[in-house]
């Protein structure tokens, strides 16, 4: 193992995997989990006839990273190592790729699609794989795609079907699953072990070496007092009170304190209730109250002007789309108060003291004369843009030599980054042309980011897993992990709870590791049988629920203006998309910009965004299927459901609609709408 460059603690944690046991490696961020997995893969390939190693990741950018940094450099000379993601054409013949490869690195969704797809070129069986490596395996729970893959594995295991692949999970922390007591935390760890059919291992004998290789950063709580006065926030709250009075809250509904996460949860429920009851006044007021609450949360974390701009941006899109008295009232309220809000937001006497403390924290590191590299973690993509704007306009930070840019998740939309943009930012950070990343949680987990001597968590409410992963980014010698928050505030309380939960996670894992093999196996099998049974019961319940309703009895209405626009029977399923096949539906929407995607698809290509013709509510986008048929692909979260004599709550995902959506038949569609396409 020494010739592979493994530390002794890494050699210790892979011992059981080399004996072909299913295990989860638990090592901190920077502890070399991936390198240990590559070593296990190498030994597996050398000793297993017809070996086939599959490496699963939960984010697209990790496919390239694991391929380029670890698996191809160490295994590529002797073995066929391939990478496949949703952005590569190989996904369309994934089954053939697996046949021709020794090692395949892919997103978990690619494998899951292949396991349930019966088309020969795309299909893969679990029995084709001999070693399945699951990165960031703490995500193997509930309805995650990792758990969907492992559920297929567990079902086969319980039926006695063989062969099945060896499992190797990797995690920096399984967390406590929300548990606050040791017994409940133990249950959560056992559940993760059951889902992965694996024992959890960590270094015992060589823990001192691990601490030396991955030193813990020095942690500081940079706590500030609350503003003495907040006239901007007070003015927002007075406007919210006016909306409360206008909307006439249902007598059984009570809103909690403005400017909190609890209030946000309340108005989300209130909007859903308005949609369910076909009460547009209630639904629209709730949506606007959420924007004001967002502004209060931004005001609590960032600059007042950032909070004001968030409202200004929201209402700039509303001015031309007012359709009834509710819209005119809400728009008028903002316009009447706009000048006053803007003036208050520009009054530096009442600026956020947290921003001063953040500036001080950055200057202590970057103004020290020591070459520095840091990450500033913030909650949302919007907040990273606001913080970048603040850094670029702050003379003291510029004079300290801070060169900042943002790093956010990949996706479509103005505030998302492409995978290439992510790679460019990280490259510049590594080369030194940038020395401060302002990042969302995307930089907490998995990304290969150079050692930092400062990590700052700012305005964040996250769990103990995210906290540990962020802390693990401060890997340079004498690094600092700084937490900036208001004294006694929600972030301060959560961070201190997370410290306790981090210790609780270690205690729970220790308890699980002391179980006898017989006791552990018995408990794992019991949990697996229970999970499989519960899944079957839930699937049966959903099927029965759908069978009681016909698609044609449901009406889809725009969630923005409540205009009926489609029948449930118009919706068909194709390539995991839900399309409206009724040509008359085009009369209800406007066509917008066409998004640019870095990926291609076998049978379809993305088209323009679409929105409601009456209220401009975003609905989804068009697709071009088989190079000829243009059809709208709809997001059900943008619609309200209704059926005769019954109100239905809104749903977020199509899988939750109370009727069966039939598969799309291209031949039938052409015969009914355009027979020339069949020629």
C-alpha positions as CSV (number, residue, x, y, z in Angstrom):
1,X,0.0,0.0,0.0
2,X,2.9,2.3,0.7
3,X,3.8,2.5,-3.0
4,X,0.3,3.8,-3.7
5,X,0.9,6.8,-1.3
6,X,-1.6,5.8,1.3
7,X,-1.2,6.9,4.9
8,X,-1.3,4.3,7.6
9,X,-4.8,5.4,8.7
10,X,-6.1,4.9,5.1
11,X,-4.6,1.5,5.1
12,X,-6.5,0.7,8.3
13,X,-9.9,1.8,7.0
14,X,-9.7,-0.2,3.7
15,X,-8.7,-3.5,5.4
16,X,-12.2,-4.9,5.5
17,X,-13.0,-3.7,2.0
18,X,-10.0,-5.6,0.7
19,X,-11.6,-8.7,2.3
20,X,-14.7,-8.0,0.1
21,X,-16.8,-6.8,2.9
22,X,-19.4,-4.0,2.3
23,X,-18.2,-1.0,4.2
24,X,-18.6,2.8,4.6
25,X,-15.4,4.7,5.0
26,X,-15.9,7.6,7.5
27,X,-13.0,10.1,7.2
28,X,-13.1,13.9,7.5
29,X,-13.0,16.2,4.4
30,X,-9.4,16.2,3.2
31,X,-8.8,12.8,4.7
32,X,-8.3,11.0,1.4
33,X,-11.4,8.9,1.1
34,X,-11.3,9.0,-2.7
35,X,-7.7,7.9,-2.8
36,X,-8.5,5.0,-0.5
37,X,-11.4,4.0,-2.8
38,X,-9.1,4.1,-5.8
39,X,-6.7,1.7,-4.0
40,X,-9.6,-0.7,-3.2
41,X,-10.7,-0.5,-6.9
42,X,-7.2,-1.3,-8.0
43,X,-6.9,-4.4,-5.8
44,X,-10.4,-5.5,-6.8
45,X,-9.6,-5.3,-10.5
46,X,-6.4,-7.3,-9.9
47,X,-8.0,-10.1,-8.0
48,X,-11.6,-10.4,-9.4
49,X,-12.4,-12.3,-12.6
50,X,-14.4,-10.1,-15.0
51,X,-14.3,-7.2,-12.6
52,X,-16.5,-4.2,-13.2
53,X,-16.2,-1.1,-11.0
54,X,-18.9,1.5,-10.9
55,X,-18.3,4.8,-9.1
56,X,-21.4,6.9,-8.3
57,X,-21.4,10.6,-7.6
58,X,-24.3,12.9,-6.7
59,X,-23.2,16.0,-8.8
60,X,-22.2,16.3,-12.4
61,X,-19.0,18.2,-11.8
62,X,-17.7,15.3,-9.6
63,X,-17.7,13.0,-12.6
64,X,-14.9,14.9,-14.3
65,X,-13.1,15.6,-11.0
66,X,-12.9,11.9,-9.9
67,X,-11.9,10.8,-13.4
68,X,-9.2,13.5,-14.0
69,X,-7.8,13.7,-10.5
70,X,-7.9,10.1,-9.2
71,X,-9.2,7.1,-11.2
72,X,-7.8,7.7,-14.6
73,X,-4.3,8.8,-13.4
74,X,-4.0,5.7,-11.2
75,X,-5.9,3.1,-13.2
76,X,-6.1,4.4,-16.8
77,X,-2.8,2.8,-18.0
78,X,-3.9,-0.7,-17.3
79,X,-7.7,-0.5,-17.3
80,X,-10.5,1.0,-19.5
81,X,-11.8,3.9,-17.3
82,X,-14.8,5.8,-18.7
83,X,-16.8,8.8,-17.4
84,X,-20.5,9.3,-18.2
85,X,-22.9,12.1,-17.1
86,X,-26.1,13.6,-18.3
87,X,-24.0,16.0,-20.3
88,X,-22.3,13.3,-22.4
89,X,-23.7,11.3,-25.3
90,X,-22.6,8.0,-23.8
91,X,-25.6,8.0,-21.5
92,X,-27.8,7.1,-24.5
93,X,-25.9,3.7,-24.9
94,X,-24.8,3.4,-21.3
95,X,-25.3,-0.4,-21.2
96,X,-22.7,-0.8,-24.1
97,X,-20.3,1.6,-22.3
98,X,-20.4,-0.6,-19.2
99,X,-19.8,-3.7,-21.2
100,X,-16.7,-2.3,-22.8
101,X,-15.2,-0.7,-19.6
102,X,-13.5,-1.8,-16.5
103,X,-14.3,1.3,-14.4
104,X,-17.2,3.6,-15.0
105,X,-17.7,6.9,-13.2
106,X,-21.1,8.4,-13.5
107,X,-23.9,10.3,-11.7
108,X,-26.2,8.0,-9.7
109,X,-29.2,9.0,-11.9
110,X,-27.5,7.6,-15.0
111,X,-27.1,4.2,-13.3
112,X,-30.6,4.2,-11.9
113,X,-32.1,5.0,-15.3
114,X,-30.1,2.1,-16.8
115,X,-31.3,-0.3,-14.1
116,X,-34.9,0.4,-14.9
117,X,-34.6,0.8,-18.7
118,X,-35.1,-2.4,-20.6
119,X,-33.7,-1.1,-23.9
120,X,-30.6,-3.3,-24.5
121,X,-28.2,-0.5,-25.4
122,X,-29.1,1.4,-22.2
123,X,-29.8,-1.4,-19.7
124,X,-27.5,-2.5,-16.9
125,X,-28.0,-5.2,-14.3
126,X,-26.7,-4.9,-10.8
127,X,-25.1,-8.3,-11.4
128,X,-23.0,-6.8,-14.1
129,X,-21.2,-4.7,-11.4
130,X,-18.7,-6.3,-9.0
131,X,-17.7,-3.2,-7.0
132,X,-20.1,-0.3,-6.5
133,X,-18.4,2.8,-4.9
134,X,-20.8,5.5,-3.6
135,X,-19.3,9.0,-3.0
136,X,-20.9,11.2,-0.4
137,X,-23.0,8.2,0.6
138,X,-24.7,9.9,3.6
139,X,-27.2,11.0,0.9
140,X,-28.5,7.4,0.7
141,X,-31.8,8.0,2.5
142,X,-35.5,8.7,1.8
143,X,-36.2,9.2,-1.9
144,X,-32.6,10.2,-3.0
145,X,-31.4,8.5,-6.2
146,X,-28.7,6.8,-4.2
147,X,-31.3,5.1,-2.1
148,X,-33.4,4.2,-5.2
149,X,-30.3,2.3,-6.5
150,X,-29.6,0.7,-3.2
151,X,-33.3,-0.2,-2.7
152,X,-33.1,-2.4,-5.9
153,X,-29.9,-3.9,-4.4
154,X,-31.6,-4.6,-1.0
155,X,-34.7,-6.2,-2.6
156,X,-32.5,-8.6,-4.5
157,X,-30.4,-9.4,-1.4
158,X,-33.5,-10.2,0.7
159,X,-34.8,-12.5,-2.1
160,X,-31.4,-14.3,-2.1
161,X,-30.6,-13.2,-5.7
162,X,-26.9,-13.3,-6.6
163,X,-24.4,-12.1,-7.6
164,X,-24.5,-8.6,-6.2
165,X,-21.7,-6.0,-6.2
166,X,-19.5,-5.3,-3.2
167,X,-20.5,-1.9,-1.7
168,X,-18.0,0.8,-0.7
169,X,-19.5,4.0,0.7
170,X,-17.5,7.2,1.3
171,X,-18.6,10.0,3.7
172,X,-17.2,12.8,5.9
173,X,-20.2,12.5,8.2
174,X,-23.5,10.5,8.1
175,X,-24.9,13.1,10.5
176,X,-27.7,12.4,13.0
177,X,-30.7,12.7,10.7
178,X,-32.1,15.5,12.9
179,X,-31.8,13.4,16.1
180,X,-30.9,15.2,19.3
181,X,-30.4,12.1,21.5
182,X,-27.8,9.4,21.3
183,X,-30.4,6.5,20.9
184,X,-32.1,8.3,17.9
185,X,-28.7,9.2,16.4
186,X,-27.7,5.5,16.6
187,X,-30.9,4.6,14.8
188,X,-30.1,7.1,12.0
189,X,-26.5,5.7,11.6
190,X,-27.9,2.1,11.5
191,X,-30.5,3.2,8.9
192,X,-27.7,4.6,6.6
193,X,-25.8,1.3,7.1
194,X,-28.9,-0.7,6.3
195,X,-29.6,1.4,3.2
196,X,-26.0,0.7,2.0
197,X,-25.9,-2.8,3.4
198,X,-22.6,-1.9,4.9
199,X,-20.7,-1.6,8.2
200,X,-19.1,1.8,9.0
201,X,-15.4,2.0,9.6
202,X,-13.0,4.7,10.8
203,X,-9.4,4.9,12.0
204,X,-8.8,3.8,15.5
205,X,-5.2,2.8,15.8
206,X,-3.9,5.6,13.7
207,X,-6.2,8.5,14.7
208,X,-3.2,10.6,15.8
209,X,-1.8,10.4,12.3
210,X,-5.1,11.5,10.8
211,X,-5.2,14.5,13.1
212,X,-1.7,15.5,12.0
213,X,-2.6,15.1,8.3
214,X,-5.9,16.8,8.5
215,X,-5.5,19.4,11.3
216,X,-8.7,21.0,12.7
217,X,-8.8,24.7,12.0
218,X,-8.9,27.3,14.8
219,X,-12.6,28.2,15.3
220,X,-13.8,31.7,16.2
221,X,-17.3,33.0,16.9
222,X,-17.3,36.6,15.7
223,X,-20.5,37.7,17.3
224,X,-22.1,41.2,17.0
225,X,-24.9,43.0,18.8
226,X,-28.2,43.7,17.2
227,X,-28.8,47.0,15.5
228,X,-29.9,49.8,17.9
229,X,-32.5,50.9,15.3
230,X,-33.8,49.5,12.0
231,X,-36.1,52.0,10.4
232,X,-35.9,50.2,7.0
233,X,-36.9,46.9,8.5
234,X,-39.6,48.5,10.6
235,X,-41.1,50.2,7.4
236,X,-41.2,46.8,5.6
237,X,-43.1,45.3,8.6
238,X,-45.6,48.1,8.6
239,X,-46.3,47.4,4.9
240,X,-46.7,43.7,5.7
241,X,-49.3,44.6,8.3
242,X,-51.3,46.6,5.7
243,X,-51.3,43.4,3.5
244,X,-52.4,41.3,6.5
245,X,-55.4,43.6,7.0
246,X,-56.3,43.6,3.3
247,X,-56.2,39.9,2.8
248,X,-58.4,39.0,5.8
249,X,-56.5,36.0,7.2
250,X,-58.6,32.9,7.8
251,X,-59.7,32.9,11.5
252,X,-58.0,29.5,12.1
253,X,-54.6,30.7,10.7
254,X,-52.0,32.6,12.7
255,X,-48.8,34.0,11.2
256,X,-45.6,34.0,13.3
257,X,-43.1,36.8,13.6
258,X,-42.1,38.7,10.4
259,X,-38.5,38.3,9.2
260,X,-38.1,34.7,10.3
261,X,-37.9,31.3,8.6
262,X,-41.1,30.3,10.5
263,X,-43.0,33.2,8.9
264,X,-41.8,32.1,5.5
265,X,-43.1,28.6,6.2
266,X,-46.4,30.1,7.2
267,X,-46.9,32.1,4.0
268,X,-45.9,29.1,1.9
269,X,-48.8,27.2,3.5
270,X,-51.1,30.2,3.1
271,X,-50.4,30.4,-0.6
272,X,-51.0,26.7,-1.0
273,X,-54.3,27.1,0.8
274,X,-55.3,29.9,-1.5
275,X,-54.6,27.7,-4.5
276,X,-56.5,24.8,-3.0
277,X,-59.5,27.0,-2.2
278,X,-59.4,28.9,-5.5
279,X,-58.9,32.1,-3.5
280,X,-56.6,34.2,-5.6
281,X,-56.6,37.2,-3.2
282,X,-55.2,35.0,-0.4
283,X,-52.6,33.2,-2.7
284,X,-51.3,36.4,-4.3
285,X,-51.0,38.3,-0.9
286,X,-49.1,35.3,0.5
287,X,-46.7,35.4,-2.5
288,X,-46.0,39.1,-2.0
289,X,-45.6,38.7,1.8
290,X,-42.9,36.1,1.1
291,X,-41.0,38.6,-1.0
292,X,-41.2,41.2,1.9
293,X,-40.1,38.5,4.3
294,X,-37.2,37.6,2.0
295,X,-36.2,41.3,2.1
296,X,-36.3,41.3,5.9
297,X,-34.0,38.2,5.9
298,X,-31.6,39.9,3.5
299,X,-31.7,43.1,5.6
300,X,-30.7,40.9,8.6
301,X,-27.8,39.4,6.7
302,X,-26.6,41.8,4.0
303,X,-26.9,45.5,3.2
304,X,-30.2,47.4,3.3
305,X,-29.7,48.3,-0.3
306,X,-29.6,44.6,-1.2
307,X,-32.9,44.0,0.5
308,X,-34.4,47.0,-1.3
309,X,-33.1,45.8,-4.7
310,X,-34.7,42.4,-4.2
311,X,-38.1,44.0,-3.9
312,X,-37.4,46.5,-6.7
313,X,-36.5,43.6,-9.0
314,X,-39.6,41.6,-8.1
315,X,-42.0,44.5,-8.7
316,X,-40.3,45.5,-11.9
317,X,-41.7,42.4,-13.5
318,X,-45.2,42.9,-12.0
319,X,-46.0,46.4,-13.3
320,X,-47.3,45.3,-16.7
321,X,-49.0,42.1,-15.6
322,X,-51.7,43.3,-13.1
323,X,-55.0,41.6,-13.9
324,X,-57.3,42.4,-11.0
325,X,-57.8,44.5,-7.9
326,X,-55.5,42.4,-5.8
327,X,-52.6,43.0,-8.2
328,X,-53.3,46.7,-8.4
329,X,-53.4,47.0,-4.6
330,X,-50.1,45.1,-4.0
331,X,-48.3,46.9,-6.8
332,X,-49.7,50.3,-5.6
333,X,-48.5,49.6,-2.0
334,X,-45.0,49.1,-3.1
335,X,-44.9,52.1,-5.5
336,X,-46.3,54.4,-2.8
337,X,-43.5,53.4,-0.4
338,X,-40.7,52.9,-2.9
339,X,-39.0,56.3,-2.5
340,X,-39.2,56.1,1.3
341,X,-37.7,52.6,1.2
342,X,-34.9,53.6,-1.1
343,X,-34.0,56.6,1.1
344,X,-34.0,54.5,4.3
345,X,-31.8,51.8,2.5
346,X,-29.2,54.4,1.7
347,X,-28.9,55.8,5.2
348,X,-25.6,54.5,6.5
349,X,-26.4,55.3,10.1
350,X,-28.5,52.1,10.2
351,X,-26.3,49.7,8.2
352,X,-26.0,46.1,9.2
353,X,-23.3,45.6,11.9
354,X,-22.7,42.1,10.7
355,X,-21.2,43.5,7.5
356,X,-18.6,45.5,9.5
357,X,-17.7,42.3,11.4
358,X,-17.4,40.4,8.2
359,X,-15.1,43.1,6.8
360,X,-13.0,42.9,10.0
361,X,-12.7,39.1,9.8
362,X,-11.5,39.3,6.1
363,X,-9.0,42.1,6.8
364,X,-7.4,40.2,9.8
365,X,-6.5,37.4,7.4
366,X,-5.9,39.1,4.1
367,X,-4.4,42.3,5.6
368,X,-1.8,40.3,7.7
369,X,0.8,40.2,4.9
370,X,0.6,36.4,4.8
371,X,-0.4,35.0,1.4
372,X,-4.0,33.9,2.0
373,X,-6.8,32.0,0.3
374,X,-10.3,31.8,1.6
375,X,-13.9,30.7,1.1
376,X,-16.9,32.8,2.2
377,X,-20.0,30.6,2.5
378,X,-23.4,32.2,2.1
379,X,-26.9,30.7,1.9
380,X,-28.3,31.6,-1.6
381,X,-27.1,32.4,-5.1
382,X,-28.6,35.9,-4.7
383,X,-26.6,36.5,-1.5
384,X,-23.3,35.5,-3.2
385,X,-23.9,38.1,-5.9
386,X,-24.7,40.8,-3.3
387,X,-21.5,39.9,-1.3
388,X,-19.4,40.0,-4.5
389,X,-20.8,43.5,-5.3
390,X,-20.0,44.6,-1.7
391,X,-16.4,43.2,-1.9
392,X,-15.7,44.9,-5.3
393,X,-17.0,48.2,-4.0
394,X,-15.2,48.1,-0.6
395,X,-11.9,50.1,-0.8
396,X,-10.4,48.5,2.4
397,X,-10.9,45.0,1.0
398,X,-9.5,45.9,-2.4
399,X,-6.5,47.5,-0.7
400,X,-5.9,44.3,1.2
401,X,-5.5,42.5,-2.1
402,X,-8.8,40.6,-2.0
403,X,-9.7,39.2,-5.5
404,X,-13.1,37.6,-5.2
405,X,-15.5,35.8,-7.4
406,X,-18.6,33.6,-6.9
407,X,-19.0,29.9,-7.1
408,X,-22.5,28.5,-7.2
409,X,-24.3,25.3,-8.4
410,X,-24.5,24.3,-12.0
411,X,-27.9,24.6,-13.8
412,X,-30.0,26.7,-16.1
413,X,-30.9,30.4,-15.4
414,X,-29.2,33.7,-14.9
415,X,-28.0,33.0,-11.4
416,X,-26.7,29.5,-12.1
417,X,-23.2,28.7,-13.4
418,X,-22.3,26.3,-16.2
419,X,-19.9,23.5,-15.4
420,X,-17.3,25.2,-17.5
421,X,-17.7,28.4,-15.6
422,X,-17.3,26.5,-12.3
423,X,-14.1,24.9,-13.6
424,X,-12.7,28.2,-14.7
425,X,-13.4,29.8,-11.3
426,X,-11.7,26.9,-9.4
427,X,-8.7,27.0,-11.8
428,X,-8.3,30.8,-11.2
429,X,-8.6,30.2,-7.5
430,X,-5.9,27.4,-7.6
431,X,-3.6,29.6,-9.8
432,X,-3.9,32.6,-7.4
433,X,-5.6,35.1,-9.7
434,X,-8.5,34.7,-7.3
435,X,-8.0,34.4,-3.5
436,X,-11.6,34.5,-2.2
437,X,-14.4,32.3,-3.3
438,X,-17.9,33.5,-2.3
439,X,-19.8,30.3,-2.5
440,X,-23.1,28.5,-1.8
441,X,-23.0,25.0,-0.4
442,X,-21.6,23.7,-3.7
443,X,-18.1,24.2,-2.4
444,X,-18.8,22.4,0.9
445,X,-19.0,18.9,-0.6
446,X,-16.8,17.0,-3.0
447,X,-15.2,19.8,-5.1
448,X,-11.4,19.7,-5.3
449,X,-10.6,23.1,-4.0
450,X,-7.1,24.0,-2.8
451,X,-6.2,24.3,0.9
452,X,-7.6,27.5,2.5
453,X,-6.4,29.3,5.6
454,X,-9.7,31.0,6.1
455,X,-13.3,29.7,5.9
456,X,-16.1,32.0,6.9
457,X,-19.7,30.9,7.3
458,X,-22.0,33.9,7.0
459,X,-25.8,34.1,7.3
460,X,-26.2,30.3,7.3
461,X,-28.7,27.9,8.9
462,X,-27.5,24.4,8.0
463,X,-27.1,21.0,9.6
464,X,-24.0,19.5,11.2
465,X,-22.9,17.7,8.0
466,X,-22.6,21.0,6.0
467,X,-20.8,22.6,9.0
468,X,-18.2,19.8,9.1
469,X,-17.7,19.9,5.4
470,X,-17.3,23.7,5.3
471,X,-14.9,23.5,8.2
472,X,-12.9,20.8,6.4
473,X,-12.1,23.3,3.6
474,X,-9.8,25.2,6.1
475,X,-7.0,22.7,5.7
476,X,-3.9,24.9,5.6
477,X,-1.6,25.0,8.7
478,X,-2.9,27.5,11.3
479,X,-6.2,27.9,9.3
480,X,-9.1,29.7,10.8
481,X,-12.8,28.8,10.6
482,X,-14.8,31.9,11.4
483,X,-18.5,32.2,12.1
484,X,-20.0,35.6,11.9
485,X,-23.5,36.1,13.4
486,X,-25.7,38.2,15.7
487,X,-25.5,37.5,19.4
488,X,-28.2,35.0,20.4
489,X,-29.5,35.0,16.8
490,X,-30.8,31.9,14.9
491,X,-27.5,31.3,13.1
492,X,-25.5,31.5,16.4
493,X,-27.9,29.1,18.1
494,X,-27.8,26.6,15.1
495,X,-24.0,26.7,14.9
496,X,-23.7,25.8,18.6
497,X,-26.3,23.0,18.2
498,X,-24.3,21.7,15.2
499,X,-21.1,21.4,17.4
500,X,-23.1,19.2,19.8
501,X,-24.5,17.2,16.9
502,X,-21.0,16.6,15.5
503,X,-20.0,15.1,18.8
504,X,-23.2,13.1,18.9
505,X,-22.5,11.7,15.4
506,X,-19.2,10.4,16.6
507,X,-20.7,8.8,19.7
508,X,-23.4,7.2,17.6
509,X,-20.9,5.7,15.1
510,X,-18.8,4.5,18.1
511,X,-21.9,2.7,19.5
512,X,-22.7,1.1,16.2
513,X,-19.1,-0.1,15.8
514,X,-19.2,-1.8,19.2
515,X,-22.2,-4.0,18.2
516,X,-21.4,-7.7,17.7
517,X,-21.4,-8.8,14.1
518,X,-24.5,-11.0,14.8
519,X,-26.3,-8.1,16.5
520,X,-25.4,-5.7,13.7
521,X,-26.4,-8.0,10.9
522,X,-29.7,-8.8,12.6
523,X,-30.6,-5.1,13.1
524,X,-29.6,-4.3,9.5
525,X,-31.7,-7.0,8.0
526,X,-34.7,-6.0,10.2
527,X,-34.4,-2.3,9.0
528,X,-34.0,-3.5,5.4
529,X,-37.2,-5.7,5.6
530,X,-39.1,-2.8,7.2
531,X,-37.9,-0.3,4.5
532,X,-38.9,-2.6,1.6
533,X,-42.3,-3.3,3.1
534,X,-43.0,0.4,3.7
535,X,-42.0,1.2,0.1
536,X,-44.3,-1.4,-1.3
537,X,-47.2,-0.2,0.9
538,X,-46.6,3.4,-0.2
539,X,-46.4,2.5,-3.9
540,X,-49.6,0.4,-3.5
541,X,-51.3,3.4,-1.8
542,X,-50.3,5.8,-4.5
543,X,-51.4,3.4,-7.3
544,X,-54.8,2.9,-5.6
545,X,-55.2,6.6,-5.2
546,X,-54.5,7.2,-8.9
547,X,-56.8,4.4,-10.0
548,X,-59.7,6.0,-8.3
549,X,-59.4,9.1,-10.5
550,X,-59.3,9.5,-14.3
551,X,-57.0,12.0,-15.8
552,X,-59.8,13.6,-17.8
553,X,-61.7,14.5,-14.6
554,X,-58.8,16.9,-13.6
555,X,-58.4,20.4,-14.7
556,X,-55.1,22.3,-14.7
557,X,-55.2,26.0,-14.0
558,X,-52.4,28.5,-14.0
559,X,-51.2,29.0,-10.5
560,X,-50.7,32.7,-11.1
561,X,-54.1,33.8,-12.4
562,X,-56.2,30.6,-11.8
563,X,-57.2,30.5,-15.5
564,X,-58.2,26.9,-16.6
565,X,-55.8,25.9,-19.4
566,X,-55.6,22.1,-19.7
567,X,-57.2,18.8,-18.9
568,X,-55.2,16.1,-17.1
569,X,-55.8,13.8,-20.1
570,X,-53.7,16.3,-22.2
571,X,-50.6,15.4,-20.2
572,X,-48.4,12.5,-21.4
573,X,-45.0,11.1,-20.1
574,X,-42.0,11.0,-22.3
575,X,-38.3,10.8,-21.3
576,X,-39.2,11.7,-17.7
577,X,-40.9,14.8,-19.0
578,X,-44.6,15.7,-18.8
579,X,-45.8,17.2,-22.0
580,X,-49.1,18.7,-23.2
581,X,-50.1,17.0,-26.4
582,X,-53.2,19.2,-27.1
583,X,-52.4,21.6,-29.9
584,X,-54.9,24.1,-28.6
585,X,-52.8,24.6,-25.5
586,X,-50.5,26.9,-27.5
587,X,-53.2,29.6,-27.3
588,X,-52.6,29.9,-23.6
589,X,-48.9,30.7,-23.5
590,X,-46.2,33.1,-24.7
591,X,-42.8,31.9,-25.9
592,X,-39.7,33.4,-24.4
593,X,-35.9,32.9,-24.6
594,X,-34.3,29.6,-25.4
595,X,-31.9,28.4,-22.7
596,X,-28.5,27.2,-23.6
597,X,-27.5,23.7,-22.3
598,X,-24.1,22.1,-22.3
599,X,-25.7,18.7,-22.8
600,X,-27.5,16.9,-25.7
601,X,-30.3,14.4,-25.7
602,X,-31.0,11.4,-28.1
603,X,-34.6,11.9,-29.1
604,X,-35.3,15.5,-28.2
605,X,-33.8,19.0,-27.8
606,X,-34.8,21.8,-25.5
607,X,-36.8,24.7,-26.8
608,X,-38.0,28.1,-25.6
609,X,-39.3,29.0,-22.2
610,X,-43.0,29.4,-21.9
611,X,-45.3,31.5,-19.7
612,X,-48.9,32.2,-19.1
613,X,-50.3,34.6,-21.7
614,X,-52.6,36.3,-19.1
615,X,-50.3,36.7,-16.1
616,X,-46.8,35.8,-17.3
617,X,-46.4,33.0,-14.8
618,X,-43.6,30.7,-15.9
619,X,-44.8,27.2,-16.9
620,X,-41.8,25.4,-18.3
621,X,-40.3,25.1,-21.8
622,X,-41.0,23.7,-25.2
623,X,-39.2,20.6,-26.5
624,X,-38.7,19.5,-30.1
625,X,-39.3,15.7,-30.1
626,X,-37.8,13.5,-32.9
627,X,-36.7,16.7,-34.7
628,X,-40.2,17.6,-35.7
629,X,-42.9,17.8,-33.0
630,X,-42.8,20.9,-30.8
631,X,-44.6,20.4,-27.5
632,X,-44.7,22.2,-24.1
633,X,-42.9,20.4,-21.2
634,X,-44.7,21.6,-18.0
635,X,-43.7,21.9,-14.3
636,X,-46.7,20.9,-12.2
637,X,-45.6,23.2,-9.4
638,X,-46.8,26.1,-11.6
639,X,-50.4,24.8,-11.9
640,X,-53.4,24.3,-9.6
641,X,-55.3,21.0,-9.8
642,X,-59.1,20.8,-9.7
643,X,-61.8,18.2,-10.2
644,X,-65.6,18.4,-10.0
645,X,-66.8,18.7,-6.4
646,X,-63.3,18.4,-4.8
647,X,-60.5,20.8,-4.0
648,X,-56.9,19.4,-4.4
649,X,-53.8,20.8,-2.7
650,X,-51.1,21.9,-5.1
651,X,-48.2,19.4,-5.7
652,X,-44.5,20.1,-6.4
653,X,-43.8,17.0,-8.5
654,X,-45.8,15.1,-11.2
655,X,-45.3,11.8,-9.3
656,X,-47.6,13.2,-6.6
657,X,-50.6,14.0,-8.9
658,X,-53.7,12.0,-8.0
659,X,-54.2,10.4,-11.4
660,X,-52.2,8.2,-13.8
661,X,-50.3,10.0,-16.6
662,X,-50.1,7.8,-19.7
663,X,-46.9,7.3,-21.7
664,X,-46.6,9.4,-24.9
665,X,-47.3,7.5,-28.1
666,X,-45.5,9.4,-30.9
667,X,-47.2,7.5,-33.7
668,X,-50.7,8.2,-32.3
669,X,-49.7,11.9,-31.8
670,X,-48.7,12.2,-35.5
671,X,-51.8,10.4,-36.8
672,X,-54.0,12.8,-34.8
673,X,-52.1,16.1,-35.4
674,X,-49.8,15.8,-38.4
675,X,-49.9,12.6,-40.4
676,X,-47.2,14.1,-42.8
677,X,-44.6,13.5,-40.0
678,X,-45.0,9.7,-40.5
679,X,-44.0,9.9,-44.2
